[in-house]
Amino acid sequence: MKIEVEIRGKIKDFENTLKDFRKKAKFIGEKQRISFIYFRAGKDVLDVNSVREDPVDLKLRVTNKSAEIVMKYGRWGAEENRKEFLFPIDLEKFDSALEFFKHLNWYKGVLMDTKTYLFNYKGVEFALVQSGNIAYFEAEILVNTQEEISDALKKIKKRCVEMELEIFEEEEFIEMMNKLNKRENRIFDMRKENFDNIKDKFKDFF
Protein backbone atom coordinates (compact mmCIF):
# COMPACT_ATOMS: atom_id res chain seq x y z
CA MET A 1 0.00 0.00 0.00
CA LYS A 2 1.48 3.30 -1.12
CA ILE A 3 1.53 6.39 1.10
CA GLU A 4 0.78 9.71 -0.59
CA VAL A 5 3.05 12.47 0.74
CA GLU A 6 1.58 15.79 -0.34
CA ILE A 7 2.01 19.52 0.14
CA ARG A 8 -0.40 22.21 -1.06
CA GLY A 9 0.14 25.88 -1.71
CA LYS A 10 -1.11 29.05 -3.35
CA ILE A 11 -0.89 30.20 -6.93
CA LYS A 12 -1.02 33.97 -7.29
CA ASP A 13 -0.78 34.15 -11.09
CA PHE A 14 -2.02 30.93 -12.67
CA GLU A 15 -1.09 31.69 -16.29
CA ASN A 16 2.48 32.68 -15.43
CA THR A 17 2.91 29.65 -13.16
CA LEU A 18 1.58 27.35 -15.88
CA LYS A 19 3.92 28.93 -18.43
CA ASP A 20 6.87 28.44 -16.06
CA PHE A 21 6.05 24.76 -15.58
CA ARG A 22 5.72 24.23 -19.33
CA LYS A 23 9.29 25.55 -19.68
CA LYS A 24 10.93 23.72 -16.78
CA ALA A 25 8.93 20.52 -16.10
CA LYS A 26 7.65 17.50 -18.02
CA PHE A 27 3.97 17.86 -18.92
CA ILE A 28 1.97 14.74 -18.01
CA GLY A 29 -1.59 15.67 -18.94
CA GLU A 30 -4.82 17.41 -18.00
CA LYS A 31 -7.71 16.38 -15.76
CA GLN A 32 -11.31 17.51 -15.81
CA ARG A 33 -12.75 16.32 -12.49
CA ILE A 34 -15.93 16.50 -10.43
CA SER A 35 -15.70 15.15 -6.87
CA PHE A 36 -18.44 14.40 -4.36
CA ILE A 37 -16.51 14.95 -1.11
CA TYR A 38 -18.35 13.43 1.83
CA PHE A 39 -18.87 14.77 5.35
CA ARG A 40 -20.16 12.49 8.10
CA ALA A 41 -23.68 13.06 9.40
CA GLY A 42 -23.64 15.75 12.07
CA LYS A 43 -20.61 17.60 10.66
CA ASP A 44 -20.76 21.17 9.34
CA VAL A 45 -20.34 21.05 5.56
CA LEU A 46 -19.50 24.76 5.43
CA ASP A 47 -16.59 24.51 7.87
CA VAL A 48 -13.87 21.96 7.17
CA ASN A 49 -12.61 22.43 10.73
CA SER A 50 -15.48 20.12 11.70
CA VAL A 51 -13.67 17.20 10.02
CA ARG A 52 -10.05 18.17 10.71
CA GLU A 53 -9.47 15.17 12.97
CA ASP A 54 -11.51 12.64 10.96
CA PRO A 55 -9.00 10.31 9.24
CA VAL A 56 -11.58 9.08 6.69
CA ASP A 57 -11.72 11.21 3.53
CA LEU A 58 -14.35 9.57 1.31
CA LYS A 59 -15.13 10.66 -2.25
CA LEU A 60 -16.95 9.65 -5.38
CA ARG A 61 -15.45 11.30 -8.42
CA VAL A 62 -15.31 11.41 -12.20
CA THR A 63 -12.01 12.24 -13.90
CA ASN A 64 -11.95 12.63 -17.67
CA LYS A 65 -15.21 10.64 -17.84
CA SER A 66 -13.85 7.78 -15.67
CA ALA A 67 -15.55 7.18 -12.31
CA GLU A 68 -14.12 5.81 -9.06
CA ILE A 69 -14.61 5.48 -5.33
CA VAL A 70 -11.74 7.07 -3.39
CA MET A 71 -10.85 6.85 0.26
CA LYS A 72 -7.80 8.52 1.75
CA TYR A 73 -6.93 7.62 5.33
CA GLY A 74 -4.95 9.85 7.66
CA ARG A 75 -4.91 13.40 8.97
CA TRP A 76 -5.26 15.89 6.13
CA GLY A 77 -4.10 19.47 5.70
CA ALA A 78 -1.69 21.70 3.81
CA GLU A 79 1.00 19.09 4.49
CA GLU A 80 0.01 15.44 4.82
CA ASN A 81 0.80 11.78 4.33
CA ARG A 82 -2.13 9.41 3.86
CA LYS A 83 -2.96 5.97 2.52
CA GLU A 84 -5.04 6.08 -0.64
CA PHE A 85 -7.60 3.48 -1.79
CA LEU A 86 -8.99 3.67 -5.35
CA PHE A 87 -11.84 1.55 -6.73
CA PRO A 88 -12.88 2.19 -10.37
CA ILE A 89 -16.60 1.92 -11.18
CA ASP A 90 -18.63 2.19 -14.37
CA LEU A 91 -19.71 5.76 -15.05
CA GLU A 92 -23.22 4.44 -15.68
CA LYS A 93 -23.32 3.16 -12.08
CA PHE A 94 -22.34 6.48 -10.49
CA ASP A 95 -25.91 7.16 -9.31
CA SER A 96 -26.05 3.66 -7.77
CA ALA A 97 -22.84 4.38 -5.86
CA LEU A 98 -24.38 7.59 -4.48
CA GLU A 99 -27.43 5.59 -3.41
CA PHE A 100 -25.23 2.90 -1.84
CA PHE A 101 -23.37 5.45 0.30
CA LYS A 102 -26.62 7.13 1.29
CA HIS A 103 -27.83 3.86 2.81
CA LEU A 104 -24.54 3.64 4.74
CA ASN A 105 -25.37 7.09 6.20
CA TRP A 106 -22.91 8.94 3.97
CA TYR A 107 -25.23 11.29 2.12
CA LYS A 108 -23.98 14.90 2.26
CA GLY A 109 -20.93 16.90 1.33
CA VAL A 110 -19.33 19.27 -1.13
CA LEU A 111 -19.01 19.23 -4.91
CA MET A 112 -15.59 20.21 -6.22
CA ASP A 113 -15.19 20.84 -9.96
CA THR A 114 -11.62 21.31 -11.16
CA LYS A 115 -9.37 21.63 -14.19
CA THR A 116 -5.86 20.39 -13.45
CA TYR A 117 -2.54 20.49 -15.31
CA LEU A 118 -0.10 17.76 -14.27
CA PHE A 119 3.70 17.99 -14.44
CA ASN A 120 6.70 16.01 -13.23
CA TYR A 121 9.52 18.18 -11.95
CA LYS A 122 12.67 16.41 -10.70
CA GLY A 123 10.79 13.44 -9.27
CA VAL A 124 7.84 15.36 -7.80
CA GLU A 125 4.38 15.37 -9.36
CA PHE A 126 2.85 18.85 -9.43
CA ALA A 127 -0.84 19.48 -10.04
CA LEU A 128 -1.82 23.04 -10.92
CA VAL A 129 -5.49 23.21 -10.04
CA GLN A 130 -8.21 25.67 -11.03
CA SER A 131 -11.74 25.67 -9.65
CA GLY A 132 -13.58 28.68 -10.96
CA ASN A 133 -11.49 31.75 -10.07
CA ILE A 134 -9.61 29.93 -7.27
CA ALA A 135 -6.26 28.26 -7.98
CA TYR A 136 -3.75 26.26 -5.94
CA PHE A 137 -1.10 23.59 -6.39
CA GLU A 138 -0.54 20.11 -5.03
CA ALA A 139 2.92 18.52 -4.99
CA GLU A 140 3.28 14.84 -4.14
CA ILE A 141 5.52 11.81 -3.95
CA LEU A 142 4.34 8.24 -3.36
CA VAL A 143 6.37 6.23 -0.85
CA ASN A 144 6.22 2.70 0.51
CA THR A 145 7.04 3.14 4.20
CA GLN A 146 6.64 5.63 7.05
CA GLU A 147 10.43 5.97 7.21
CA GLU A 148 10.49 7.53 3.74
CA ILE A 149 8.01 10.32 4.55
CA SER A 150 10.48 12.81 6.05
CA ASP A 151 12.86 12.68 3.08
CA ALA A 152 9.93 12.94 0.66
CA LEU A 153 8.67 16.09 2.39
CA LYS A 154 12.14 17.66 2.23
CA LYS A 155 12.38 16.87 -1.48
CA ILE A 156 8.94 18.34 -2.21
CA LYS A 157 9.71 21.53 -0.29
CA LYS A 158 13.02 21.93 -2.14
CA ARG A 159 11.27 21.61 -5.51
CA CYS A 160 8.63 24.16 -4.42
CA VAL A 161 11.39 26.65 -3.61
CA GLU A 162 13.02 26.02 -7.00
CA MET A 163 9.71 26.74 -8.74
CA GLU A 164 9.10 29.81 -6.53
CA LEU A 165 5.88 28.37 -5.09
CA GLU A 166 4.56 29.38 -1.69
CA ILE A 167 3.30 26.59 0.58
CA PHE A 168 0.08 27.19 2.51
CA GLU A 169 0.12 27.86 6.22
CA GLU A 170 -2.48 25.56 7.78
CA GLU A 171 -5.02 28.32 8.41
CA GLU A 172 -4.60 29.65 4.88
CA PHE A 173 -5.45 26.21 3.53
CA ILE A 174 -8.53 25.92 5.75
CA GLU A 175 -9.68 29.38 4.65
CA MET A 176 -9.33 28.47 0.98
CA MET A 177 -11.23 25.20 1.42
CA ASN A 178 -14.10 26.97 3.17
CA LYS A 179 -14.19 29.57 0.42
CA LEU A 180 -14.44 26.82 -2.21
CA ASN A 181 -17.17 25.01 -0.28
CA LYS A 182 -19.35 28.09 0.22
CA ARG A 183 -19.81 28.78 -3.48
CA GLU A 184 -23.21 28.45 -5.08
CA ASN A 185 -24.43 24.95 -6.06
CA ARG A 186 -21.55 23.18 -4.29
CA ILE A 187 -23.36 21.51 -1.35
CA PHE A 188 -25.13 18.18 -1.92
CA ASP A 189 -27.50 16.15 0.25
CA MET A 190 -28.61 12.94 -1.44
CA ARG A 191 -31.57 12.56 0.95
CA LYS A 192 -33.09 15.65 -0.66
CA GLU A 193 -31.60 15.84 -4.16
CA ASN A 194 -31.88 13.98 -7.41
CA PHE A 195 -28.63 13.02 -9.07
CA ASP A 196 -30.00 14.01 -12.49
CA ASN A 197 -30.35 17.62 -11.28
CA ILE A 198 -26.72 17.71 -10.12
CA LYS A 199 -25.58 16.00 -13.32
CA ASP A 200 -27.38 18.61 -15.38
CA LYS A 201 -25.57 21.46 -13.58
CA PHE A 202 -22.17 19.82 -14.16
CA LYS A 203 -22.92 17.97 -17.41
CA ASP A 204 -19.48 18.63 -18.92
CA PHE A 205 -17.95 16.18 -16.43
CA PHE A 206 -20.32 13.29 -17.16
C-alpha positions as CSV (number, residue, x, y, z in Angstrom):
1,M,0.0,0.0,0.0
2,K,1.5,3.3,-1.1
3,I,1.5,6.4,1.1
4,E,0.8,9.7,-0.6
5,V,3.0,12.5,0.7
6,E,1.6,15.8,-0.3
7,I,2.0,19.5,0.1
8,R,-0.4,22.2,-1.1
9,G,0.1,25.9,-1.7
10,K,-1.1,29.1,-3.3
11,I,-0.9,30.2,-6.9
12,K,-1.0,34.0,-7.3
13,D,-0.8,34.2,-11.1
14,F,-2.0,30.9,-12.7
15,E,-1.1,31.7,-16.3
16,N,2.5,32.7,-15.4
17,T,2.9,29.6,-13.2
18,L,1.6,27.4,-15.9
19,K,3.9,28.9,-18.4
20,D,6.9,28.4,-16.1
21,F,6.1,24.8,-15.6
22,R,5.7,24.2,-19.3
23,K,9.3,25.6,-19.7
24,K,10.9,23.7,-16.8
25,A,8.9,20.5,-16.1
26,K,7.6,17.5,-18.0
27,F,4.0,17.9,-18.9
28,I,2.0,14.7,-18.0
29,G,-1.6,15.7,-18.9
30,E,-4.8,17.4,-18.0
31,K,-7.7,16.4,-15.8
32,Q,-11.3,17.5,-15.8
33,R,-12.8,16.3,-12.5
34,I,-15.9,16.5,-10.4
35,S,-15.7,15.1,-6.9
36,F,-18.4,14.4,-4.4
37,I,-16.5,15.0,-1.1
38,Y,-18.4,13.4,1.8
39,F,-18.9,14.8,5.4
40,R,-20.2,12.5,8.1
41,A,-23.7,13.1,9.4
42,G,-23.6,15.8,12.1
43,K,-20.6,17.6,10.7
44,D,-20.8,21.2,9.3
45,V,-20.3,21.1,5.6
46,L,-19.5,24.8,5.4
47,D,-16.6,24.5,7.9
48,V,-13.9,22.0,7.2
49,N,-12.6,22.4,10.7
50,S,-15.5,20.1,11.7
51,V,-13.7,17.2,10.0
52,R,-10.1,18.2,10.7
53,E,-9.5,15.2,13.0
54,D,-11.5,12.6,11.0
55,P,-9.0,10.3,9.2
56,V,-11.6,9.1,6.7
57,D,-11.7,11.2,3.5
58,L,-14.4,9.6,1.3
59,K,-15.1,10.7,-2.2
60,L,-17.0,9.6,-5.4
61,R,-15.4,11.3,-8.4
62,V,-15.3,11.4,-12.2
63,T,-12.0,12.2,-13.9
64,N,-11.9,12.6,-17.7
65,K,-15.2,10.6,-17.8
66,S,-13.8,7.8,-15.7
67,A,-15.6,7.2,-12.3
68,E,-14.1,5.8,-9.1
69,I,-14.6,5.5,-5.3
70,V,-11.7,7.1,-3.4
71,M,-10.8,6.9,0.3
72,K,-7.8,8.5,1.7
73,Y,-6.9,7.6,5.3
74,G,-5.0,9.9,7.7
75,R,-4.9,13.4,9.0
76,W,-5.3,15.9,6.1
77,G,-4.1,19.5,5.7
78,A,-1.7,21.7,3.8
79,E,1.0,19.1,4.5
80,E,0.0,15.4,4.8
81,N,0.8,11.8,4.3
82,R,-2.1,9.4,3.9
83,K,-3.0,6.0,2.5
84,E,-5.0,6.1,-0.6
85,F,-7.6,3.5,-1.8
86,L,-9.0,3.7,-5.4
87,F,-11.8,1.6,-6.7
88,P,-12.9,2.2,-10.4
89,I,-16.6,1.9,-11.2
90,D,-18.6,2.2,-14.4
91,L,-19.7,5.8,-15.0
92,E,-23.2,4.4,-15.7
93,K,-23.3,3.2,-12.1
94,F,-22.3,6.5,-10.5
95,D,-25.9,7.2,-9.3
96,S,-26.1,3.7,-7.8
97,A,-22.8,4.4,-5.9
98,L,-24.4,7.6,-4.5
99,E,-27.4,5.6,-3.4
100,F,-25.2,2.9,-1.8
101,F,-23.4,5.4,0.3
102,K,-26.6,7.1,1.3
103,H,-27.8,3.9,2.8
104,L,-24.5,3.6,4.7
105,N,-25.4,7.1,6.2
106,W,-22.9,8.9,4.0
107,Y,-25.2,11.3,2.1
108,K,-24.0,14.9,2.3
109,G,-20.9,16.9,1.3
110,V,-19.3,19.3,-1.1
111,L,-19.0,19.2,-4.9
112,M,-15.6,20.2,-6.2
113,D,-15.2,20.8,-10.0
114,T,-11.6,21.3,-11.2
115,K,-9.4,21.6,-14.2
116,T,-5.9,20.4,-13.4
117,Y,-2.5,20.5,-15.3
118,L,-0.1,17.8,-14.3
119,F,3.7,18.0,-14.4
120,N,6.7,16.0,-13.2
121,Y,9.5,18.2,-12.0
122,K,12.7,16.4,-10.7
123,G,10.8,13.4,-9.3
124,V,7.8,15.4,-7.8
125,E,4.4,15.4,-9.4
126,F,2.9,18.8,-9.4
127,A,-0.8,19.5,-10.0
128,L,-1.8,23.0,-10.9
129,V,-5.5,23.2,-10.0
130,Q,-8.2,25.7,-11.0
131,S,-11.7,25.7,-9.6
132,G,-13.6,28.7,-11.0
133,N,-11.5,31.7,-10.1
134,I,-9.6,29.9,-7.3
135,A,-6.3,28.3,-8.0
136,Y,-3.8,26.3,-5.9
137,F,-1.1,23.6,-6.4
138,E,-0.5,20.1,-5.0
139,A,2.9,18.5,-5.0
140,E,3.3,14.8,-4.1
141,I,5.5,11.8,-4.0
142,L,4.3,8.2,-3.4
143,V,6.4,6.2,-0.8
144,N,6.2,2.7,0.5
145,T,7.0,3.1,4.2
146,Q,6.6,5.6,7.1
147,E,10.4,6.0,7.2
148,E,10.5,7.5,3.7
149,I,8.0,10.3,4.6
150,S,10.5,12.8,6.1
151,D,12.9,12.7,3.1
152,A,9.9,12.9,0.7
153,L,8.7,16.1,2.4
154,K,12.1,17.7,2.2
155,K,12.4,16.9,-1.5
156,I,8.9,18.3,-2.2
157,K,9.7,21.5,-0.3
158,K,13.0,21.9,-2.1
159,R,11.3,21.6,-5.5
160,C,8.6,24.2,-4.4
161,V,11.4,26.7,-3.6
162,E,13.0,26.0,-7.0
163,M,9.7,26.7,-8.7
164,E,9.1,29.8,-6.5
165,L,5.9,28.4,-5.1
166,E,4.6,29.4,-1.7
167,I,3.3,26.6,0.6
168,F,0.1,27.2,2.5
169,E,0.1,27.9,6.2
170,E,-2.5,25.6,7.8
171,E,-5.0,28.3,8.4
172,E,-4.6,29.6,4.9
173,F,-5.5,26.2,3.5
174,I,-8.5,25.9,5.7
175,E,-9.7,29.4,4.7
176,M,-9.3,28.5,1.0
177,M,-11.2,25.2,1.4
178,N,-14.1,27.0,3.2
179,K,-14.2,29.6,0.4
180,L,-14.4,26.8,-2.2
181,N,-17.2,25.0,-0.3
182,K,-19.3,28.1,0.2
183,R,-19.8,28.8,-3.5
184,E,-23.2,28.4,-5.1
185,N,-24.4,25.0,-6.1
186,R,-21.5,23.2,-4.3
187,I,-23.4,21.5,-1.4
188,F,-25.1,18.2,-1.9
189,D,-27.5,16.1,0.3
190,M,-28.6,12.9,-1.4
191,R,-31.6,12.6,0.9
192,K,-33.1,15.7,-0.7
193,E,-31.6,15.8,-4.2
194,N,-31.9,14.0,-7.4
195,F,-28.6,13.0,-9.1
196,D,-30.0,14.0,-12.5
197,N,-30.3,17.6,-11.3
198,I,-26.7,17.7,-10.1
199,K,-25.6,16.0,-13.3
200,D,-27.4,18.6,-15.4
201,K,-25.6,21.5,-13.6
202,F,-22.2,19.8,-14.2
203,K,-22.9,18.0,-17.4
204,D,-19.5,18.6,-18.9
205,F,-18.0,16.2,-16.4
206,F,-20.3,13.3,-17.2
